[in-house]
Amino acid sequence: MELLNKLQWRYATKAMDPSQQVAQDKIDRIIEAARLAPTSSGLQPYEILVVNNPALRAQIREVAWNQAQVTDASHLLVFAAWDDYTAERINHMFDLTNDVRGFRNEGWEAYRQKLLGMYPGRDPQVNFEHAARQAYIGFGAAVIAAAFEEVDATPMEGFDPDAVDAILGLRARHLRSVVMLPLGYRKADQDWLVNLPKVRRPREQFVTEVN
C-alpha cells in the first residue's frame, strides 16, 4: 500500500535544509488533513498557527532546546488547544453545523444542551487537557499527510509551552500551545538518523486480538 510505504519512508527529521521550500499546495493539503480530522463531539477545539515570521521562529527556537528545525524548516506549524470549553465556543460549533446542514435536529439540539450542562462547569485545566488530546488527533493526521506528500516533518513536544504562548500571544486568544510540527526537506548529509532503520515493536508485541 502506497501510504504504508510513505510511513516507512518518514522519520523525525533531525536536520532540515533551509534552502528548500515546500510548495504551498502541499502545505495546504497537510493543513486540510488536520482540519478534516475527527474531534470529540465535532467541536474542533484547537487551531493551527503557521509561523512564517523569522524573528518569531528564532525566539521559539530559543525556548525549544535550540532545535534547529524550528528555524531551518520551510514551515512551522503550532497546534494550540482551547484553554477551556465555553458556552460561546460550544454554541458556535453547533450553530455552524446547523447552518452547513441547513436544518435543526431535535437529538442534536438535546446533545448541545447536554454538553452545555457539562463542559463549561468543569475545571478549565480538565477542559484544556481534553482539548489538547483532540489537537493531537489533528496533529497525527498532519504527520501522515506530510509523509504522503513526501514532506519531512519533526513532531516536537520539546519546548516551553508558556514561553511559546507568550511569543505568539496565545493566552489573549484563549489558546495554549500543545505540539509543533516543522515541515521541510531533510538535509541528509547532516542528519544522523536519515539512514538508520526504522525501529518499531513487531506486530505480535503491539497488537492483541480480543475475540
Contacts in CASP RR format, 6 or more apart in sequence:
PFRMAT RR
TARGET T0000
AUTHOR 0000-0000-0000
METHOD contacts of the structure
MODEL  1
MELLNKLQWRYATKAMDPSQQVAQDKIDRIIEAARLAPTSSGLQPYEILV
VNNPALRAQIREVAWNQAQVTDASHLLVFAAWDDYTAERINHMFDLTNDV
RGFRNEGWEAYRQKLLGMYPGRDPQVNFEHAARQAYIGFGAAVIAAAFEE
VDATPMEGFDPDAVDAILGLRARHLRSVVMLPLGYRKADQDWLVNLPKVR
RPREQFVTEVN
2 148 0 8 1.000
3 144 0 8 1.000
3 147 0 8 1.000
3 148 0 8 1.000
6 147 0 8 1.000
6 148 0 8 1.000
6 150 0 8 1.000
7 144 0 8 1.000
7 147 0 8 1.000
8 198 0 8 1.000
9 147 0 8 1.000
9 150 0 8 1.000
10 143 0 8 1.000
10 146 0 8 1.000
10 147 0 8 1.000
10 152 0 8 1.000
10 153 0 8 1.000
11 193 0 8 1.000
11 194 0 8 1.000
11 198 0 8 1.000
12 153 0 8 1.000
12 154 0 8 1.000
12 155 0 8 1.000
12 193 0 8 1.000
13 69 0 8 1.000
13 152 0 8 1.000
13 153 0 8 1.000
13 154 0 8 1.000
13 182 0 8 1.000
13 184 0 8 1.000
13 186 0 8 1.000
13 191 0 8 1.000
13 193 0 8 1.000
13 194 0 8 1.000
14 69 0 8 1.000
14 154 0 8 1.000
14 191 0 8 1.000
14 192 0 8 1.000
14 193 0 8 1.000
14 194 0 8 1.000
15 68 0 8 1.000
15 69 0 8 1.000
15 72 0 8 1.000
15 186 0 8 1.000
15 187 0 8 1.000
15 188 0 8 1.000
15 190 0 8 1.000
15 191 0 8 1.000
15 194 0 8 1.000
16 68 0 8 1.000
16 69 0 8 1.000
16 72 0 8 1.000
16 73 0 8 1.000
16 74 0 8 1.000
16 152 0 8 1.000
16 154 0 8 1.000
16 182 0 8 1.000
16 184 0 8 1.000
16 185 0 8 1.000
16 186 0 8 1.000
16 187 0 8 1.000
17 72 0 8 1.000
17 184 0 8 1.000
17 185 0 8 1.000
17 186 0 8 1.000
17 187 0 8 1.000
18 71 0 8 1.000
18 72 0 8 1.000
18 73 0 8 1.000
20 74 0 8 1.000
20 184 0 8 1.000
20 185 0 8 1.000
21 74 0 8 1.000
21 184 0 8 1.000
22 74 0 8 1.000
22 75 0 8 1.000
22 151 0 8 1.000
22 183 0 8 1.000
22 184 0 8 1.000
22 185 0 8 1.000
26 149 0 8 1.000
26 151 0 8 1.000
27 50 0 8 1.000
27 74 0 8 1.000
27 75 0 8 1.000
27 183 0 8 1.000
29 145 0 8 1.000
29 149 0 8 1.000
30 142 0 8 1.000
30 145 0 8 1.000
30 146 0 8 1.000
30 149 0 8 1.000
30 151 0 8 1.000
30 183 0 8 1.000
31 48 0 8 1.000
31 50 0 8 1.000
31 77 0 8 1.000
31 142 0 8 1.000
32 145 0 8 1.000
33 138 0 8 1.000
33 141 0 8 1.000
33 142 0 8 1.000
33 144 0 8 1.000
33 145 0 8 1.000
34 48 0 8 1.000
34 79 0 8 1.000
34 138 0 8 1.000
34 139 0 8 1.000
34 140 0 8 1.000
34 141 0 8 1.000
34 142 0 8 1.000
34 145 0 8 1.000
35 44 0 8 1.000
35 48 0 8 1.000
36 141 0 8 1.000
37 137 0 8 1.000
37 138 0 8 1.000
37 140 0 8 1.000
37 141 0 8 1.000
38 137 0 8 1.000
39 45 0 8 1.000
39 46 0 8 1.000
39 134 0 8 1.000
39 137 0 8 1.000
39 138 0 8 1.000
40 130 0 8 1.000
40 134 0 8 1.000
41 93 0 8 1.000
41 111 0 8 1.000
41 115 0 8 1.000
42 93 0 8 1.000
43 85 0 8 1.000
43 89 0 8 1.000
43 90 0 8 1.000
43 93 0 8 1.000
43 115 0 8 1.000
43 134 0 8 1.000
44 93 0 8 1.000
44 134 0 8 1.000
45 81 0 8 1.000
45 82 0 8 1.000
45 85 0 8 1.000
45 89 0 8 1.000
45 130 0 8 1.000
45 131 0 8 1.000
45 134 0 8 1.000
45 135 0 8 1.000
46 79 0 8 1.000
46 80 0 8 1.000
46 81 0 8 1.000
46 82 0 8 1.000
46 131 0 8 1.000
46 132 0 8 1.000
46 134 0 8 1.000
46 135 0 8 1.000
46 138 0 8 1.000
46 175 0 8 1.000
46 178 0 8 1.000
47 79 0 8 1.000
47 80 0 8 1.000
47 175 0 8 1.000
48 77 0 8 1.000
48 78 0 8 1.000
48 79 0 8 1.000
48 80 0 8 1.000
48 142 0 8 1.000
49 77 0 8 1.000
49 78 0 8 1.000
49 80 0 8 1.000
49 168 0 8 1.000
49 170 0 8 1.000
50 75 0 8 1.000
50 76 0 8 1.000
50 77 0 8 1.000
51 57 0 8 1.000
51 60 0 8 1.000
51 76 0 8 1.000
51 77 0 8 1.000
51 78 0 8 1.000
51 168 0 8 1.000
52 75 0 8 1.000
52 76 0 8 1.000
54 71 0 8 1.000
56 167 0 8 1.000
56 168 0 8 1.000
57 70 0 8 1.000
57 71 0 8 1.000
57 76 0 8 1.000
58 71 0 8 1.000
59 167 0 8 1.000
60 70 0 8 1.000
60 76 0 8 1.000
60 78 0 8 1.000
60 159 0 8 1.000
60 164 0 8 1.000
60 167 0 8 1.000
60 168 0 8 1.000
60 180 0 8 1.000
61 67 0 8 1.000
61 68 0 8 1.000
61 70 0 8 1.000
61 71 0 8 1.000
63 159 0 8 1.000
63 160 0 8 1.000
63 163 0 8 1.000
63 164 0 8 1.000
63 167 0 8 1.000
64 70 0 8 1.000
64 156 0 8 1.000
64 158 0 8 1.000
64 159 0 8 1.000
64 160 0 8 1.000
64 164 0 8 1.000
64 180 0 8 1.000
65 158 0 8 1.000
65 159 0 8 1.000
67 154 0 8 1.000
67 156 0 8 1.000
67 158 0 8 1.000
67 159 0 8 1.000
69 154 0 8 1.000
69 156 0 8 1.000
69 182 0 8 1.000
70 76 0 8 1.000
70 156 0 8 1.000
70 180 0 8 1.000
70 182 0 8 1.000
72 182 0 8 1.000
72 187 0 8 1.000
73 154 0 8 1.000
73 182 0 8 1.000
73 183 0 8 1.000
73 184 0 8 1.000
74 183 0 8 1.000
74 184 0 8 1.000
74 185 0 8 1.000
75 182 0 8 1.000
75 183 0 8 1.000
75 184 0 8 1.000
76 180 0 8 1.000
76 181 0 8 1.000
76 182 0 8 1.000
76 183 0 8 1.000
77 142 0 8 1.000
77 180 0 8 1.000
77 181 0 8 1.000
77 182 0 8 1.000
77 183 0 8 1.000
78 164 0 8 1.000
78 168 0 8 1.000
78 177 0 8 1.000
78 180 0 8 1.000
79 135 0 8 1.000
79 136 0 8 1.000
79 138 0 8 1.000
79 139 0 8 1.000
79 177 0 8 1.000
79 178 0 8 1.000
79 179 0 8 1.000
79 180 0 8 1.000
79 181 0 8 1.000
80 135 0 8 1.000
80 165 0 8 1.000
80 168 0 8 1.000
80 170 0 8 1.000
80 175 0 8 1.000
80 176 0 8 1.000
80 177 0 8 1.000
80 178 0 8 1.000
81 128 0 8 1.000
81 131 0 8 1.000
81 132 0 8 1.000
81 134 0 8 1.000
81 135 0 8 1.000
81 175 0 8 1.000
81 176 0 8 1.000
81 178 0 8 1.000
82 89 0 8 1.000
82 127 0 8 1.000
82 128 0 8 1.000
82 131 0 8 1.000
82 174 0 8 1.000
82 175 0 8 1.000
83 124 0 8 1.000
83 127 0 8 1.000
83 128 0 8 1.000
83 131 0 8 1.000
83 171 0 8 1.000
83 174 0 8 1.000
83 175 0 8 1.000
83 176 0 8 1.000
84 120 0 8 1.000
84 124 0 8 1.000
84 127 0 8 1.000
84 128 0 8 1.000
84 174 0 8 1.000
85 115 0 8 1.000
85 119 0 8 1.000
85 120 0 8 1.000
85 122 0 8 1.000
85 127 0 8 1.000
85 130 0 8 1.000
85 131 0 8 1.000
86 120 0 8 1.000
87 116 0 8 1.000
87 120 0 8 1.000
90 112 0 8 1.000
90 115 0 8 1.000
90 116 0 8 1.000
90 119 0 8 1.000
90 120 0 8 1.000
91 112 0 8 1.000
91 116 0 8 1.000
94 108 0 8 1.000
94 109 0 8 1.000
94 112 0 8 1.000
97 108 0 8 1.000
98 104 0 8 1.000
98 108 0 8 1.000
119 127 0 8 1.000
128 176 0 8 1.000
132 176 0 8 1.000
132 178 0 8 1.000
135 178 0 8 1.000
135 179 0 8 1.000
136 178 0 8 1.000
136 179 0 8 1.000
139 155 0 8 1.000
139 178 0 8 1.000
139 179 0 8 1.000
139 181 0 8 1.000
142 153 0 8 1.000
142 181 0 8 1.000
143 153 0 8 1.000
143 155 0 8 1.000
143 181 0 8 1.000
146 152 0 8 1.000
146 153 0 8 1.000
146 181 0 8 1.000
146 183 0 8 1.000
147 153 0 8 1.000
151 183 0 8 1.000
151 184 0 8 1.000
151 185 0 8 1.000
152 183 0 8 1.000
152 184 0 8 1.000
152 185 0 8 1.000
152 186 0 8 1.000
153 181 0 8 1.000
153 182 0 8 1.000
153 183 0 8 1.000
153 184 0 8 1.000
154 181 0 8 1.000
154 182 0 8 1.000
155 179 0 8 1.000
155 181 0 8 1.000
156 179 0 8 1.000
156 180 0 8 1.000
156 181 0 8 1.000
156 182 0 8 1.000
157 179 0 8 1.000
157 180 0 8 1.000
159 177 0 8 1.000
159 180 0 8 1.000
161 176 0 8 1.000
161 177 0 8 1.000
161 178 0 8 1.000
164 170 0 8 1.000
164 177 0 8 1.000
164 180 0 8 1.000
165 171 0 8 1.000
165 175 0 8 1.000
165 176 0 8 1.000
165 177 0 8 1.000
168 177 0 8 1.000
170 176 0 8 1.000
170 177 0 8 1.000
186 194 0 8 1.000
188 194 0 8 1.000
188 195 0 8 1.000
200 206 0 8 1.000
END
